[in-house]
Amino acid sequence: MSGTATIAWESAANLPYDPASIAFFNAANITNSTQKSAVDTLVTSLKSNGLWNYANAIYPIVGGNATAHSYNLRNPSLYQLTYNGTAATNSSTGMKGDGSTSYADTGLNPTNIYNGNGFASLGIYLRTTQLAATVSAIGAISGATNYFQIYAYFSGNFFGQVDSSDISQAVSNTDSTGWFFASRIGATNSYLQQRAVQTTGFSGAMGLVNNNIYMMAQNNLGSAGFFTSNEIAFAWIGGGLTTSQGSTLYTIIQTYQTSLSRNV
């Protein structure tokens, strides 16, 4: 009998999780063993690869409901999503706005985070295609030249900006699904990444955005706009990552999505 009890206690479902994972599980009320394993692998992989401390907000969009999807894995007590407009559709595969009024405020203002250097990164994982030039799944604008945004599809291109008027050249694109990422690590050093493919380019003048970042839409000078109905399955806001770190981050995120059977 004692042998049976020991085997049960040592089963995979009962192995200890990382403290950061446990904090997230408690806040988001995650009880499903598959979801817990996926999140814990995500956390430990980010930590073991030196990426965890670069993140300010990580939204794993897991749990299947609006409350669970609102929590920031990096620190559940900070930057919880606040929903506005028509309620989004939430399921095990992600979060989907109505494309006209739905949006979520992250509460994260880049001016309060990046200490004036503008070296930052922004990423979004999309599961559905919406080929429209006037939609943005994540971002914010302040002033005439300060941008922090990603357009998965903008007039035939993937376009991203991180605290500048011109982070990098646009990349030709006809598919708005998968991982879209922009990173700036120097005054003239930035790149865009669509899934595993990276494109480097010259960065223009830096200027920090002074508005909260929105999801399912963009904070356009203080008002929500550029609404999208694209399904979101992950979002990242953090410090600037090198091209090597960006590649590693994509691999980790793709592994996470695959473990939840929602990878594209």
Number of C-alpha atoms within 10 A of each C-alpha: 5 6 7 8 9 10 10 11 11 11 9 11 14 10 9 11 18 12 11 16 24 18 17 22 23 11 18 21 13 19 11 11 12 13 18 20 19 19 27 22 19 22 22 18 20 19 13 9 12 12 19 18 11 17 20 22 22 20 24 26 25 27 23 16 17 21 18 22 24 25 27 25 29 23 18 20 12 15 22 22 22 16 19 13 13 13 15 22 16 21 17 16 19 24 26 24 25 18 20 17 19 23 30 24 22 24 15 20 17 24 17 13 15 18 10 14 16 25 22 26 29 27 27 24 30 25 21 17 16 18 18 16 15 14 24 27 29 31 29 31 23 19 13 8 15 23 28 31 27 26 26 35 26 22 15 16 19 24 26 30 31 33 33 22 17 21 29 25 19 20 20 13 16 16 16 23 22 22 24 26 31 29 30 31 19 16 16 14 17 29 27 30 23 24 17 16 11 17 15 18 16 15 23 17 14 23 20 26 27 21 25 24 25 28 27 32 30 30 28 19 18 14 12 23 22 21 23 26 23 26 25 27 26 23 23 21 23 22 21 23 24 17 19 8 14 23 16 19 22 22 15 19 20 21 17 24 21 13 16 17 11 14 19 14
